Amino acid sequence: MSNKKIKYYPVGNGDTSLIKLGNTNIITDCKIREVKDDIYDVKKDLIQELDERDEKPYTDIFVLTHHDNDHCQNFGIHFHTGKVSSYVDGDEKIIIDELWVNEYILSDEDISDDSDAGVIRKEVKRRRNLYKNNDSSKDERGNRLVLVGYDDNNNFTNVPQYIPGDIVSEANGISFEKFDLFIHAPFKADVIDCNAIGDRNMSSIVYQARFYKSNGVDYSCRILHGGDADHYRWARIKEKSEKNQNTDALEWDIFQTPHHCSWTFFNDTPYKDDDKGIDNSKAKQTSLDILNYKLTGAKVVATSKLVVDDEDNPPHYPARDEYVSVVGKTNFENTQKFYDDHKKPIVFEINDYGTTLKRAATAAIGAGVKKPSRAG
């Protein structure tokens, strides 16, 4: 049985995912709702999945793609902040060994202290100050901090930093088990624009997760995660990747729809407004080019509420149609639809033979085998 998997939780319009390796757990974003009616108990599942240290649950890495509420809801309730020594037994709060953020978490002046984003910002400042003051505890688990992207306002002095093009193969000083992350964004221009305009989505961390076969050379699965990055960000990612001959970092077996299957991945919004003479209903070629980096049997995962044919955005039905046109109906998955059908999160198990969607009657995705040719 494979000991590697990725899990996408049903949280409505929002993101919570978990990558499990043999020796590492990586949570990306959190939207953890109060459990009632037909709301899945995300926290309970995470506690069951995560390892413990001194009888305390922890994750090796927590990636906050950006600090909008649908990516950090109830963080303060479910994740420990402050020194590990201040942990209250019985709380079942998750300790974050290494916290990954973008620069805007400290530059954003519109964060209230009592919000979940405010809780995260306070924790980022605590950890940042350890590096700034060269405190010997900065490299201890529960204190580590990583900046992803550029430091436009010099808020992260001495903090370890990954920039676009970097390949990350360890956390907490321990090498990943046949796995790495390729950092795509945010770019320096995105950070500058984000600070100028105040659009948190611009600052989204974008990465490609890469699982290797047991030979440690060939890929068995590649996944693209992009937070809420819009088509402008993805166009820049495509341009930079192709210019720097990193096109393999654009290939994907699983594509998580940016911004919860909204139209912003494909073009500007509104989608169409006849009264105002607005028509953005044609998908940008650069976005279609990203999708055409798909590999054999690739799947799209829409982390959103149920996608239906209405005026909502997100999720947006015409966006869903664009994805379906690339991978087909049977390879388009929606976290809410999957939960309605199976009462479980979407789980892909990953081994040398590829990636298998569990709890559904689907075949395995090809083991990172590229399709013969690309369209567009």
N, C-alpha and C positions, 0 to 999 in steps of 0.2 A: 504493500500500500504506500502511496506517495505521502511524504511528509511536508509537501509544499502545496499551498493553495492560496486563492484570493477569494475574499468574501465581500459581497456588496449588500449592505443592510437596507431594508425597506423603511425609509424615513420620510416619505413624501418628497417634496421638492427640497433636496438637500443632499449632503454627502457624508457617509461614514463607510470606510472600507478598511479591511484588515488583510495584510499580506503575512502569511506564515511560512517561515523557512524552518529548516531543522534547528537552527541556532539563533533565530532572530524573528521578532514580531514588529511589524510596521503598521501603525494606524495612520490613515490619512483623513483628516477632518473629523468633526463629530457634530451630529445632530441627534441628540438623544431625548426623545419625547417622553412625557409622563405615560406610564403604562396604564391604559384604560381602554374599554371597548375592544377594538380590534387593532390596537397598537402593539407592535412587536417589542419584546423586552430586549433591546439592544445591549444594555448594560449587563444583564445576566449572561447573555451569550458571550460578550467580551471576557467576562470574568472566567467563564468556563474554558475559553480558548487560550488565554494568556498564561504565561508561566508565573510562578511565585518566587519571591526571595524573602526570607525571614517571614513567611506566611503573609506576604503582602503582594498583591498583583501588580505587575509592571509591564510596560511596553518598552522595547529598546529605543524605538523612534516614534515620535508623533510629528507628522507633517501637517502644519496649518497652511493650506494653500493660500488663504486670505481670510480676513476676520469678519466677513459678513455673518449675520446671525445663523443662517442656514448651514454654515460650516463650523460653527462653534457653540451651538445651542446647548445650554446646561453643562458646559465644560466645568464650571466652578463647582457643580454638584458632584460630578463623577470622576474628576481628575484631581490628584493631590497637587497642591502648590506649597511653596516654602521648603525649608530644609526637610530632608527625609526623616531626621530625628524628631520632627514635630508631628509625624504621622499619628493619627488617632486610631488605635486598634479597633476593629469592628466596623469602620467606616466603609470598607471595601472600595475606597477610592484608588484609582489606578495611578501608579507612580510613572512618570515619564523620565526615562534615563537621559534621552537626548531630544531636545525640542528644536524643530526646524521652523523658521519663520522667514518672511520677507521684511524688508526695511520699513514698509509703511505702517506696521503695527506700532512703531514708536513715533512716527511722524504725523499720524492721523490725529487731528485736533478735535474730531467729532466723536471720540470714544468716551462714553460715560464710565466713571469708575465702578459703578455697580452693575455694569453689563458683563456678559461673558467675555466679550472682547477686552473689557477693562481688567478682568481677572487675569487673562492671558498676558496683557501688557504689563501688569504688575510683576508677574512671574518672569517675563522676559527681562525686565529691568533688574530684578534680583540676580538672575543668572549673568546678565551682561556686566553688572558691577563686579562680579567675581573675576571676570576676565580683565576688565578695565583696571582693577586694583591688583592684578596678578596674584589673586588669592590661591593658595595651594589646593583648595577644595574644588576649584573650577572643573577639574577633569574627573571628579567623582561622579558615579551614577546618580542621577537625580538632580545634577547641577549643570549638565552639559547643554550648550546652546550652539546652534549652527545658523548662520545667515545664508539664505539662498538668494542669489542675485547681488545687486550692488548697493553700497551704502552711500546714498546720495547726500545724507545730512550728517555723516560721521557719528552715527549713533552707536556703532558696533565696534568700537576700538578693541583690537586684539581678539575679537571673536572669530573662530574658524569660519571660513566662507567657501561656498561652492558657487561658481558662476556658470552660465550657459557653456556647454561643451565639456564640462567636467564629468568624469565617471566616478561614482562613489561605490566603493567595494567593502566598506567596513563601518562599524559603529561601535562606540565604546572601546575602541582599540582592538576589536575582534573582527576578523574577516568574515564576510557573508559566506554562506554555504552555496557555492555555484550560482551566484546571483549578483547583479549590480544595478545601479540606477544611473541613467544618463540624464543630466540636467539640461532642459531646454529653455526655461524662462523662470523669472522675468529678466529681460534685457535691461541694460542701463537706460535706454530711451524710455522704456515702459515705467521704470521707477521714477524718472524725472517727470514724465507726463502724469503719472499717478499722483505725485506730490503736488503738481500744479493744478490738476483738475479735481482731485479728490475722489476718483473712481477706483474703488477697491478691486474691482474685477481685473483692472489693468495689471495689478501687481501679482496676479495668481502664479503660484509655482506650478510649472509644467514639467513632467518627467516621463521617461520611458523606463518601465521596470523590465529587466531582462533575466529570464530564468535559463540556466544552462543545462544541457544534458550531463549525464554522469561523466562523460569524457572531458568536461570542463572547457570545451572548445565551441561546439555547436549549440545554437539556441534551441530550446524546446518551446518557449513561449515568450512573446513580447507584448507589453501592455502600455497603452498611452493614457495618461491621466492629465487633465488640464484645468482642474478647478473650474472657474467661470471665464476663462480666457476667450475673447471674442475672435472674429475672423481676422481682424487686424493683427493680433498677436500671433495667430497661427500662420498668417502669410509671412510674417517675419521669421518665424521658426522654420518654415519651409525654405525661405531664401537663404538663411544662415546655414542650415544643414546641408543644402545642396552646394553652396559656395565652398564650405569647408569639407566637402566630401564625406559627410556624416549621414548620408541618406539611409543607411541601415538603422539609424536611430529614429527614423520616421515609420518604419515598418511595424505592423501590429497584427496580433492575433485577437486581441480584445481592445476595443476602443470605448472608453467611458465618455459619454456625450457631455461636452462642456455646457455648463449652465443649465443642467437638468433638461436636456433636449429642447433648448430654446432655439429660436431662429438666429440668435446673435453669432452662432458659429458660421452661419452661411452668408449673412448679409446684415445690413443695418435694420433697425426697427423704427417705425412700425413696418410690418410686412407689406401692407397695402392700405392706402387711404384714398379712395376715389375722390372724396370731397376736396382734399388738399392736393390732389394730383401726385400722390406719393406711390411709387411702385418699386419695392425692394424684393420682389418675389422671385428673382433669378439668383440662384446660388452663385457665389463667387467661385471662379475657376480654381483659385488657390486652395479653397476649402475642399473642393472635389478632388484636387490633386492629393491632399493629405489622406482622404479616404481611400484613394486608389493606391496607397501604399499598403493596403491590406494584404494579408497572406492567405493561403488556402484554408477555407473553412472558417474565416474570421467572423467574430461576433461583435455586435454593438450592444452596450449596456446603457440604458437610459435610467439614471438614478433620479427618479421623479415620481410624482403621483401618477395615476392612471392616465395614459395618453389617449385622449378621445378627440373626435372630430368637432372641436368647438373653437372659440376665439382665444383661448388661454395661450399664454406665452410667458414662462414655461409651464408645462411642456407644450410644444407647438406641433400640431398635427402635420403641417407641411414639412417641418424639420424631420419628423418621424418618417415621412414618405421618402425624403432624400436618403436617409440611412437605409431604409428598406430597399431602395433601388440599387444600392451598392452591395448589400449582403444578403438580401432576401428576407422574407417574413420570418422564416424559421430560425434565422440567425440574429434577429432583433429581440432583445430581452428588456423588459421593464421591471424594475424592482417591485413596484406595487402590484402589477399583474402577476408576477411570479409568486409573490406572497399570497395574493388572493387565491391562487390555484393550489399552492403547496404548503402554505403557512410556514415558510422558511425563507431565509435570505438566499440570494443567488450565490452559489459556491462553485468555483472551478478548481478541480484537483489537477495538479501539474506533475507530469513525469516525463521520462525520455520519449514517450510516444506521443506527446502533445498535451492537450488540455481537455478535460472532460467536464461538462456541466452536470452537476449532481442533482438528484431529485426531479429530473425531467427526462423524457424519452428522446434524448438527442445523442448524436454520434460525437466521437471525440474530434476536436479541432486538430488539423494537421500539425505536426511537430515543427512549427516554424518553417514550413516549406513554402517558398515564394511561388505565387501563381506565375504561369508562363509569361504573361505580359500585362502591362498596365494600360488602362484607358486614359484618355485625356492628357 
